[in-house]
Amino acid sequence: MNKVIQLNNRPVGKPVLDDFKLIEENFPTTKEGEVLLNTIYVSVDPYLRGRMSDSKSYVSSFELNKAIQSAIIAKVIESKHPDFKSEDIVIGNLEWKEYQTSNGKTLTKIDKNTANLTVYLGVLGMTGMAAYLGLTEIGQPKENETIVISGAGGAVGTIVGQIGKLLGCRIIGITGSDEKVELLKSKFKFDDCINYKTNTNLATAIKKSCPDGIDIYFDNVGGKISDAVLSNINKYARLPVCGAISLYNTTEVSVGPRIQPILLTKSATMRGFIVGDFIDKFPKATKQLSTWLNEGKLIYTETIADGFENIPKAFIDLFDGKNIGKMIVKI
């Protein structure tokens, strides 16, 4: 039998374990033109929360009582496809199943001799693409500018900060624990970092850390944290909006400061983006990120959960900030 994780309920507020269902189905059989895959690593990401709702978005919603999907690294166990052979390692948007078949159209072969395959889910995957392209294409950093990053201890935030440093900027992180503050300053070389949970006046704390104001705000969280950052932006500031994890589980419409006067008086640019907006620039981004990684100029941290059954818990843990860097489940 084959284990599968399905969406059992559409979450109300923060997802709970009962919103997921572990079932067993018949083991898949391979047809001509298909490959049989064994899941090795599963990526869990905040954006999946949006797909669990039935509201219209840039990507279709997950169906109830159907397998959830995300980026997965898998091994080819059997191949009846001309482009793949047994033991190949592939990455693709696949279902949360221990084993599954694929026609190969959405699969990309990756180097199975790579020391750590998970880089293809993180720094060399969509995470790295979002960090690099969101910062360079929208943020357009210039040397000596100040960049503030919310969700700085997460998968995208840790990479954005390092790229900003490599481009000669001053980097300020906002995160939710003293442990992450210390890690971002010591390991990732952030110039300063603020624990938003222990600062009663976040706007004042940000102003203290950014005496020359903020030129770029890389927004991963939205909500009250972003409100505090916006009060400190400089004229012509650029604000790439990569995520809004603080709002994903809200059950009521969130009302905050009206941002139009700030954007107007500061001549600022705020732009939300989906990483696929820049798909034509993926080769350039991959080349640059790979170079920095191989030169030791770019490092990464992962939080690895073990076991197929623990995929839902790992996903839920994202909303409690239990991950440092990329959250991955090893099967």
C-alpha atoms as a printed R data frame, in Angstrom:
    type eleno elety resid chain resno       x      y       z
1   ATOM     1    CA   MET     A     1   0.000  0.000   0.000
2   ATOM     2    CA   ASN     A     2   1.020  3.619  -0.562
3   ATOM     3    CA   LYS     A     3   0.714  6.445   1.990
4   ATOM     4    CA   VAL     A     4  -0.940  9.709   0.932
5   ATOM     5    CA   ILE     A     5  -1.682 12.979   2.773
6   ATOM     6    CA   GLN     A     6  -4.884 14.705   1.681
7   ATOM     7    CA   LEU     A     7  -6.623 17.950   2.563
8   ATOM     8    CA   ASN     A     8  -9.383 16.893   4.947
9   ATOM     9    CA   ASN     A     9 -10.882 20.314   5.815
10  ATOM    10    CA   ARG     A    10 -10.371 23.867   4.637
11  ATOM    11    CA   PRO     A    11  -8.604 25.482   7.612
12  ATOM    12    CA   VAL     A    12 -10.288 28.230   9.586
13  ATOM    13    CA   GLY     A    13  -7.528 30.365  11.035
14  ATOM    14    CA   LYS     A    14  -4.259 28.542  11.647
15  ATOM    15    CA   PRO     A    15  -4.299 25.004  10.241
16  ATOM    16    CA   VAL     A    16  -4.572 22.107  12.689
17  ATOM    17    CA   LEU     A    17  -3.685 18.461  12.260
18  ATOM    18    CA   ASP     A    18  -7.332 17.501  11.721
19  ATOM    19    CA   ASP     A    19  -7.295 19.553   8.523
20  ATOM    20    CA   PHE     A    20  -5.111 16.819   7.027
21  ATOM    21    CA   LYS     A    21  -5.810 13.144   6.469
22  ATOM    22    CA   LEU     A    22  -3.335 10.270   6.114
23  ATOM    23    CA   ILE     A    23  -4.721  7.449   3.985
24  ATOM    24    CA   GLU     A    24  -3.411  4.392   2.196
25  ATOM    25    CA   GLU     A    25  -4.113  3.631  -1.443
26  ATOM    26    CA   ASN     A    26  -3.072  0.933  -3.873
27  ATOM    27    CA   PHE     A    27   0.563  0.995  -4.888
28  ATOM    28    CA   PRO     A    28   0.914  2.809  -8.256
29  ATOM    29    CA   THR     A    29   1.791  0.969 -11.460
30  ATOM    30    CA   THR     A    30   3.814  2.482 -14.281
31  ATOM    31    CA   LYS     A    31   2.483  2.856 -17.819
32  ATOM    32    CA   GLU     A    32   4.427  3.513 -21.014
33  ATOM    33    CA   GLY     A    33   5.850  7.036 -20.978
34  ATOM    34    CA   GLU     A    34   5.813  7.219 -17.182
35  ATOM    35    CA   VAL     A    35   8.238  6.942 -14.291
36  ATOM    36    CA   LEU     A    36   7.669  5.583 -10.786
37  ATOM    37    CA   LEU     A    37   8.950  7.971  -8.117
38  ATOM    38    CA   ASN     A    38   9.904  7.502  -4.471
39  ATOM    39    CA   THR     A    39   9.683 10.727  -2.451
40  ATOM    40    CA   ILE     A    40  12.906 11.738  -0.673
41  ATOM    41    CA   TYR     A    41  12.347 15.347   0.483
42  ATOM    42    CA   VAL     A    42   9.198 17.465   0.724
43  ATOM    43    CA   SER     A    43   9.195 21.268   0.816
44  ATOM    44    CA   VAL     A    44   6.609 22.915   3.068
45  ATOM    45    CA   ASP     A    45   6.049 26.614   2.417
46  ATOM    46    CA   PRO     A    46   3.743 29.341   3.756
47  ATOM    47    CA   TYR     A    47   2.104 29.957   0.370
48  ATOM    48    CA   LEU     A    48   0.480 26.517   0.565
49  ATOM    49    CA   ARG     A    49  -1.901 27.971   3.165
50  ATOM    50    CA   GLY     A    50  -3.569 30.060   0.471
51  ATOM    51    CA   ARG     A    51  -4.159 27.000  -1.686
52  ATOM    52    CA   MET     A    52  -6.017 25.369   1.203
53  ATOM    53    CA   SER     A    53  -8.735 28.026   0.979
54  ATOM    54    CA   ASP     A    54 -11.305 28.116  -1.797
55  ATOM    55    CA   SER     A    55 -10.784 31.794  -2.602
56  ATOM    56    CA   LYS     A    56  -9.553 32.795  -6.049
57  ATOM    57    CA   SER     A    57  -5.813 33.374  -6.262
58  ATOM    58    CA   TYR     A    58  -2.877 33.189  -8.661
59  ATOM    59    CA   VAL     A    59  -2.885 29.391  -8.350
60  ATOM    60    CA   SER     A    60  -5.729 26.892  -8.063
61  ATOM    61    CA   SER     A    61  -6.971 25.732  -4.659
62  ATOM    62    CA   PHE     A    62  -6.316 22.235  -3.371
63  ATOM    63    CA   GLU     A    63  -9.338 19.955  -3.583
64  ATOM    64    CA   LEU     A    64 -10.774 18.350  -0.476
65  ATOM    65    CA   ASN     A    65 -10.014 14.643  -0.129
66  ATOM    66    CA   LYS     A    66  -7.241 14.939  -2.718
67  ATOM    67    CA   ALA     A    67  -3.479 14.840  -2.192
68  ATOM    68    CA   ILE     A    68  -1.736 18.125  -1.406
69  ATOM    69    CA   GLN     A    69   1.147 19.181  -3.667
70  ATOM    70    CA   SER     A    70   4.414 21.008  -3.192
71  ATOM    71    CA   ALA     A    71   7.998 20.973  -4.434
72  ATOM    72    CA   ILE     A    72   9.429 17.479  -3.940
73  ATOM    73    CA   ILE     A    73  12.741 15.749  -4.602
74  ATOM    74    CA   ALA     A    74  12.267 12.113  -5.597
75  ATOM    75    CA   LYS     A    75  14.169  9.109  -6.915
76  ATOM    76    CA   VAL     A    76  13.180  7.285 -10.102
77  ATOM    77    CA   ILE     A    77  12.489  3.675  -9.086
78  ATOM    78    CA   GLU     A    78  11.257  2.448 -12.454
79  ATOM    79    CA   SER     A    79  11.230  4.155 -15.845
80  ATOM    80    CA   LYS     A    80   9.214  3.579 -18.996
81  ATOM    81    CA   HIS     A    81  10.099  7.073 -20.188
82  ATOM    82    CA   PRO     A    82  12.919  7.709 -22.708
83  ATOM    83    CA   ASP     A    83  14.306 10.725 -20.854
84  ATOM    84    CA   PHE     A    84  14.662  9.124 -17.423
85  ATOM    85    CA   LYS     A    85  16.325  6.032 -16.022
86  ATOM    86    CA   SER     A    86  16.240  4.195 -12.727
87  ATOM    87    CA   GLU     A    87  18.176  5.954  -9.926
88  ATOM    88    CA   ASP     A    88  17.787  9.415 -11.498
89  ATOM    89    CA   ILE     A    89  17.017 12.140  -8.956
90  ATOM    90    CA   VAL     A    90  14.351 14.640  -9.982
91  ATOM    91    CA   ILE     A    91  12.547 17.678  -8.620
92  ATOM    92    CA   GLY     A    92   9.021 18.797  -9.434
93  ATOM    93    CA   ASN     A    93   5.683 19.940  -8.083
94  ATOM    94    CA   LEU     A    94   4.414 16.569  -6.893
95  ATOM    95    CA   GLU     A    95   1.799 15.122  -4.576
96  ATOM    96    CA   TRP     A    96   2.297 14.290  -0.925
97  ATOM    97    CA   LYS     A    97   2.661 10.572  -1.584
98  ATOM    98    CA   GLU     A    98   5.409  8.136  -0.711
99  ATOM    99    CA   TYR     A    99   5.270  6.751  -4.252
100 ATOM   100    CA   GLN     A   100   3.668  8.158  -7.402
101 ATOM   101    CA   THR     A   101   3.893  8.017 -11.175
102 ATOM   102    CA   SER     A   102   4.606 10.926 -13.502
103 ATOM   103    CA   ASN     A   103   4.655 11.511 -17.242
104 ATOM   104    CA   GLY     A   104   7.842 13.511 -16.720
105 ATOM   105    CA   LYS     A   105   6.537 16.809 -18.116
106 ATOM   106    CA   THR     A   106   7.022 18.728 -14.856
107 ATOM   107    CA   LEU     A   107  10.179 16.917 -13.718
108 ATOM   108    CA   THR     A   108  13.725 18.276 -13.801
109 ATOM   109    CA   LYS     A   109  16.728 16.020 -13.308
110 ATOM   110    CA   ILE     A   110  19.208 17.200 -10.699
111 ATOM   111    CA   ASP     A   111  22.748 16.064  -9.961
112 ATOM   112    CA   LYS     A   112  22.424 13.061  -7.664
113 ATOM   113    CA   ASN     A   113  26.062 13.518  -6.602
114 ATOM   114    CA   THR     A   114  25.303 16.898  -5.028
115 ATOM   115    CA   ALA     A   115  26.486 16.805  -1.413
116 ATOM   116    CA   ASN     A   116  23.160 18.129  -0.144
117 ATOM   117    CA   LEU     A   117  20.208 17.617  -2.470
118 ATOM   118    CA   THR     A   118  18.036 19.955  -0.420
119 ATOM   119    CA   VAL     A   119  19.783 22.994  -1.931
120 ATOM   120    CA   TYR     A   120  17.453 22.481  -4.900
121 ATOM   121    CA   LEU     A   121  14.463 23.131  -2.621
122 ATOM   122    CA   GLY     A   122  16.126 26.090  -0.928
123 ATOM   123    CA   VAL     A   123  18.901 28.360  -2.062
124 ATOM   124    CA   LEU     A   124  18.957 26.970  -5.640
125 ATOM   125    CA   GLY     A   125  15.189 26.472  -5.783
126 ATOM   126    CA   MET     A   126  12.159 28.742  -5.628
127 ATOM   127    CA   THR     A   127  13.366 30.112  -2.286
128 ATOM   128    CA   GLY     A   128  16.598 31.384  -3.793
129 ATOM   129    CA   MET     A   129  14.813 32.649  -6.904
130 ATOM   130    CA   ALA     A   130  12.356 34.659  -4.785
131 ATOM   131    CA   ALA     A   131  15.143 36.147  -2.680
132 ATOM   132    CA   TYR     A   132  17.461 37.064  -5.537
133 ATOM   133    CA   LEU     A   133  14.920 38.256  -8.086
134 ATOM   134    CA   GLY     A   134  12.640 40.021  -5.608
135 ATOM   135    CA   LEU     A   135  15.577 41.976  -4.241
136 ATOM   136    CA   THR     A   136  17.430 42.727  -7.473
137 ATOM   137    CA   GLU     A   137  14.509 43.256  -9.862
138 ATOM   138    CA   ILE     A   138  12.178 45.184  -7.542
139 ATOM   139    CA   GLY     A   139  14.452 46.365  -4.734
140 ATOM   140    CA   GLN     A   140  17.278 47.388  -7.118
141 ATOM   141    CA   PRO     A   141  19.791 47.804  -4.280
142 ATOM   142    CA   LYS     A   142  22.595 50.312  -4.459
143 ATOM   143    CA   GLU     A   143  25.775 50.230  -2.410
144 ATOM   144    CA   ASN     A   144  25.478 51.634   1.138
145 ATOM   145    CA   GLU     A   145  21.667 51.569   1.129
146 ATOM   146    CA   THR     A   146  19.747 50.197   4.104
147 ATOM   147    CA   ILE     A   147  17.626 47.076   3.620
148 ATOM   148    CA   VAL     A   148  15.124 45.866   6.220
149 ATOM   149    CA   ILE     A   149  13.857 42.284   5.985
150 ATOM   150    CA   SER     A   150  10.869 40.918   7.897
151 ATOM   151    CA   GLY     A   151  10.686 37.190   8.480
152 ATOM   152    CA   ALA     A   152  14.457 37.476   8.399
153 ATOM   153    CA   GLY     A   153  15.081 34.096  10.028
154 ATOM   154    CA   GLY     A   154  13.055 32.236   7.420
155 ATOM   155    CA   ALA     A   155  14.121 30.558   4.207
156 ATOM   156    CA   VAL     A   156  13.863 33.619   1.968
157 ATOM   157    CA   GLY     A   157  14.905 36.171   4.588
158 ATOM   158    CA   THR     A   158  18.269 34.593   5.386
159 ATOM   159    CA   ILE     A   159  19.171 34.567   1.688
160 ATOM   160    CA   VAL     A   160  17.959 38.113   0.990
161 ATOM   161    CA   GLY     A   161  20.131 39.407   3.814
162 ATOM   162    CA   GLN     A   162  23.249 37.722   2.481
163 ATOM   163    CA   ILE     A   163  22.648 38.907  -1.068
164 ATOM   164    CA   GLY     A   164  22.179 42.443   0.222
165 ATOM   165    CA   LYS     A   165  25.499 42.238   2.071
166 ATOM   166    CA   LEU     A   166  27.244 40.934  -1.059
167 ATOM   167    CA   LEU     A   167  25.878 43.955  -2.927
168 ATOM   168    CA   GLY     A   168  27.298 46.348  -0.340
169 ATOM   169    CA   CYS     A   169  24.173 47.232   1.642
170 ATOM   170    CA   ARG     A   170  23.461 47.582   5.356
171 ATOM   171    CA   ILE     A   171  21.118 44.793   6.477
172 ATOM   172    CA   ILE     A   172  18.585 44.924   9.310
173 ATOM   173    CA   GLY     A   173  16.496 41.858  10.131
174 ATOM   174    CA   ILE     A   174  13.200 41.553  12.001
175 ATOM   175    CA   THR     A   175  12.498 38.183  13.577
176 ATOM   176    CA   GLY     A   176  10.661 36.559  16.477
177 ATOM   177    CA   SER     A   177  13.218 35.169  18.939
178 ATOM   178    CA   ASP     A   178  16.500 36.075  20.586
179 ATOM   179    CA   GLU     A   179  17.984 32.847  19.206
180 ATOM   180    CA   LYS     A   180  17.262 33.972  15.653
181 ATOM   181    CA   VAL     A   181  18.551 37.481  16.388
182 ATOM   182    CA   GLU     A   182  21.889 36.050  17.490
183 ATOM   183    CA   LEU     A   183  22.063 33.625  14.552
184 ATOM   184    CA   LEU     A   184  21.329 36.307  11.964
185 ATOM   185    CA   LYS     A   185  24.025 38.570  13.374
186 ATOM   186    CA   SER     A   186  26.691 35.923  13.958
187 ATOM   187    CA   LYS     A   187  26.225 33.414  11.146
188 ATOM   188    CA   PHE     A   188  24.565 35.501   8.431
189 ATOM   189    CA   LYS     A   189  26.375 38.770   9.247
190 ATOM   190    CA   PHE     A   190  23.306 41.006   9.493
191 ATOM   191    CA   ASP     A   191  24.318 44.455  10.737
192 ATOM   192    CA   ASP     A   192  21.515 44.488  13.278
193 ATOM   193    CA   CYS     A   193  18.411 42.495  14.124
194 ATOM   194    CA   ILE     A   194  15.234 43.239  16.063
195 ATOM   195    CA   ASN     A   195  13.068 40.807  18.029
196 ATOM   196    CA   TYR     A   196   9.568 42.096  17.302
197 ATOM   197    CA   LYS     A   197   8.085 40.067  20.167
198 ATOM   198    CA   THR     A   198  10.138 41.807  22.857
199 ATOM   199    CA   ASN     A   199  10.024 45.372  21.489
200 ATOM   200    CA   THR     A   200   6.943 47.185  22.738
201 ATOM   201    CA   ASN     A   201   7.461 50.038  20.263
202 ATOM   202    CA   LEU     A   202   8.664 48.428  17.067
203 ATOM   203    CA   ALA     A   203   8.658 51.610  14.980
204 ATOM   204    CA   THR     A   204  11.024 53.260  17.480
205 ATOM   205    CA   ALA     A   205  13.300 50.207  17.567
206 ATOM   206    CA   ILE     A   206  13.473 50.198  13.765
207 ATOM   207    CA   LYS     A   207  14.278 53.914  13.701
208 ATOM   208    CA   LYS     A   208  17.121 53.320  16.148
209 ATOM   209    CA   SER     A   209  18.561 50.544  14.002
210 ATOM   210    CA   CYS     A   210  18.081 52.582  10.808
211 ATOM   211    CA   PRO     A   211  19.283 56.104  11.645
212 ATOM   212    CA   ASP     A   212  19.530 56.949   7.939
213 ATOM   213    CA   GLY     A   213  16.075 55.546   7.164
214 ATOM   214    CA   ILE     A   214  15.113 52.549   5.017
215 ATOM   215    CA   ASP     A   215  15.753 52.366   1.289
216 ATOM   216    CA   ILE     A   216  14.434 48.842   0.667
217 ATOM   217    CA   TYR     A   217  11.920 46.855   2.686
218 ATOM   218    CA   PHE     A   218  11.731 43.180   1.728
219 ATOM   219    CA   ASP     A   219   8.378 42.186   3.153
220 ATOM   220    CA   ASN     A   220   7.724 38.551   4.058
221 ATOM   221    CA   VAL     A   221   5.111 39.009   6.791
222 ATOM   222    CA   GLY     A   222   2.803 42.020   6.335
223 ATOM   223    CA   GLY     A   223   0.627 43.172   9.244
224 ATOM   224    CA   LYS     A   224   1.772 45.295  12.168
225 ATOM   225    CA   ILE     A   225   5.462 44.658  11.502
226 ATOM   226    CA   SER     A   226   5.151 46.178   8.046
227 ATOM   227    CA   ASP     A   227   3.183 49.101   9.461
228 ATOM   228    CA   ALA     A   228   6.126 49.863  11.744
229 ATOM   229    CA   VAL     A   229   8.640 49.615   8.905
230 ATOM   230    CA   LEU     A   230   6.634 51.878   6.599
231 ATOM   231    CA   SER     A   231   6.831 54.724   9.078
232 ATOM   232    CA   ASN     A   232  10.620 54.724   8.614
233 ATOM   233    CA   ILE     A   233  11.072 54.513   4.835
234 ATOM   234    CA   ASN     A   234  13.073 57.035   2.840
235 ATOM   235    CA   LYS     A   235  12.036 58.925  -0.254
236 ATOM   236    CA   TYR     A   236  12.078 56.663  -3.336
237 ATOM   237    CA   ALA     A   237  12.064 53.555  -1.154
238 ATOM   238    CA   ARG     A   238  11.345 50.232  -2.898
239 ATOM   239    CA   LEU     A   239   9.182 47.615  -1.195
240 ATOM   240    CA   PRO     A   240   9.140 44.089  -2.699
241 ATOM   241    CA   VAL     A   241   6.243 42.140  -1.152
242 ATOM   242    CA   CYS     A   242   7.181 38.465  -1.141
243 ATOM   243    CA   GLY     A   243   4.731 37.207   1.485
244 ATOM   244    CA   ALA     A   244   2.280 38.085   4.248
245 ATOM   245    CA   ILE     A   245   2.495 35.133   6.626
246 ATOM   246    CA   SER     A   246   1.169 37.153   9.582
247 ATOM   247    CA   LEU     A   247  -2.155 37.507   7.727
248 ATOM   248    CA   TYR     A   248  -2.582 34.080   6.133
249 ATOM   249    CA   ASN     A   249  -4.620 32.691   9.012
250 ATOM   250    CA   THR     A   250  -6.780 35.729   9.785
251 ATOM   251    CA   THR     A   251 -10.522 35.125   9.778
252 ATOM   252    CA   GLU     A   252 -11.461 38.811   9.527
253 ATOM   253    CA   VAL     A   253 -10.323 41.557   7.194
254 ATOM   254    CA   SER     A   254  -7.271 43.178   8.753
255 ATOM   255    CA   VAL     A   255  -7.393 46.978   9.018
256 ATOM   256    CA   GLY     A   256  -4.166 48.867   9.483
257 ATOM   257    CA   PRO     A   257  -2.730 52.302   8.690
258 ATOM   258    CA   ARG     A   258  -3.709 53.643   5.285
259 ATOM   259    CA   ILE     A   259  -0.477 53.326   3.327
260 ATOM   260    CA   GLN     A   260  -1.297 55.566   0.360
261 ATOM   261    CA   PRO     A   261  -0.191 58.825   2.059
262 ATOM   262    CA   ILE     A   262   3.119 57.228   3.000
263 ATOM   263    CA   LEU     A   263   3.744 55.873  -0.498
264 ATOM   264    CA   LEU     A   264   2.707 59.209  -1.989
265 ATOM   265    CA   THR     A   265   4.774 61.529   0.191
266 ATOM   266    CA   LYS     A   266   7.818 59.242  -0.004
267 ATOM   267    CA   SER     A   267   7.461 58.616  -3.758
268 ATOM   268    CA   ALA     A   268   7.865 54.963  -2.796
269 ATOM   269    CA   THR     A   269   7.225 51.878  -4.912
270 ATOM   270    CA   MET     A   270   5.504 48.818  -3.419
271 ATOM   271    CA   ARG     A   271   5.179 45.775  -5.648
272 ATOM   272    CA   GLY     A   272   3.929 42.328  -4.834
273 ATOM   273    CA   PHE     A   273   5.419 39.487  -6.835
274 ATOM   274    CA   ILE     A   274   5.146 35.789  -7.520
275 ATOM   275    CA   VAL     A   275   8.465 34.175  -8.307
276 ATOM   276    CA   GLY     A   276   7.090 32.937 -11.631
277 ATOM   277    CA   ASP     A   277   6.791 36.581 -12.739
278 ATOM   278    CA   PHE     A   278  10.531 36.428 -13.417
279 ATOM   279    CA   ILE     A   279  10.791 32.969 -14.968
280 ATOM   280    CA   ASP     A   280  12.817 34.326 -17.889
281 ATOM   281    CA   LYS     A   281  15.488 35.420 -15.424
282 ATOM   282    CA   PHE     A   282  15.821 32.059 -13.637
283 ATOM   283    CA   PRO     A   283  18.972 31.001 -15.565
284 ATOM   284    CA   LYS     A   284  20.775 34.214 -14.624
285 ATOM   285    CA   ALA     A   285  19.691 33.914 -11.000
286 ATOM   286    CA   THR     A   286  20.683 30.243 -10.779
287 ATOM   287    CA   LYS     A   287  24.119 30.990 -12.218
288 ATOM   288    CA   GLN     A   288  24.775 33.802  -9.741
289 ATOM   289    CA   LEU     A   289  23.462 31.921  -6.714
290 ATOM   290    CA   SER     A   290  25.463 28.812  -7.663
291 ATOM   291    CA   THR     A   291  28.618 30.900  -8.012
292 ATOM   292    CA   TRP     A   292  28.195 32.500  -4.598
293 ATOM   293    CA   LEU     A   293  27.354 29.112  -3.058
294 ATOM   294    CA   ASN     A   294  30.422 27.418  -4.554
295 ATOM   295    CA   GLU     A   295  32.643 30.294  -3.463
296 ATOM   296    CA   GLY     A   296  31.372 30.009   0.112
297 ATOM   297    CA   LYS     A   297  29.904 33.511  -0.022
298 ATOM   298    CA   LEU     A   298  26.363 32.228   0.441
299 ATOM   299    CA   ILE     A   299  25.408 29.862   3.258
300 ATOM   300    CA   TYR     A   300  22.097 28.415   4.336
301 ATOM   301    CA   THR     A   301  20.327 26.899   7.295
302 ATOM   302    CA   GLU     A   302  17.626 24.249   7.164
303 ATOM   303    CA   THR     A   303  15.118 22.840   9.610
304 ATOM   304    CA   ILE     A   304  14.650 19.166   8.759
305 ATOM   305    CA   ALA     A   305  11.676 17.187  10.060
306 ATOM   306    CA   ASP     A   306  11.690 13.408   9.709
307 ATOM   307    CA   GLY     A   307   8.957 11.096   8.514
308 ATOM   308    CA   PHE     A   308   6.162 11.187   5.944
309 ATOM   309    CA   GLU     A   309   3.485 11.377   8.651
310 ATOM   310    CA   ASN     A   310   5.060 14.577  10.017
311 ATOM   311    CA   ILE     A   311   4.581 16.686   6.878
312 ATOM   312    CA   PRO     A   312   1.415 18.422   8.221
313 ATOM   313    CA   LYS     A   313   3.045 19.214  11.581
314 ATOM   314    CA   ALA     A   314   6.096 20.683   9.851
315 ATOM   315    CA   PHE     A   315   3.808 22.873   7.760
316 ATOM   316    CA   ILE     A   316   1.876 24.079  10.831
317 ATOM   317    CA   ASP     A   317   5.156 24.819  12.638
318 ATOM   318    CA   LEU     A   318   5.933 27.480  10.020
319 ATOM   319    CA   PHE     A   319   3.195 29.676  11.487
320 ATOM   320    CA   ASP     A   320   4.728 29.433  14.959
321 ATOM   321    CA   GLY     A   321   8.161 30.410  13.658
322 ATOM   322    CA   LYS     A   322   9.700 27.078  14.643
323 ATOM   323    CA   ASN     A   323  11.838 26.940  11.531
324 ATOM   324    CA   ILE     A   324  15.218 28.562  11.033
325 ATOM   325    CA   GLY     A   325  15.826 28.835   7.313
326 ATOM   326    CA   LYS     A   326  14.140 26.423   4.947
327 ATOM   327    CA   MET     A   327  11.629 23.917   6.377
328 ATOM   328    CA   ILE     A   328  11.965 20.481   4.747
329 ATOM   329    CA   VAL     A   329  10.627 17.034   5.574
330 ATOM   330    CA   LYS     A   330  12.906 14.082   4.981
331 ATOM   331    CA   ILE     A   331  11.058 10.885   4.117
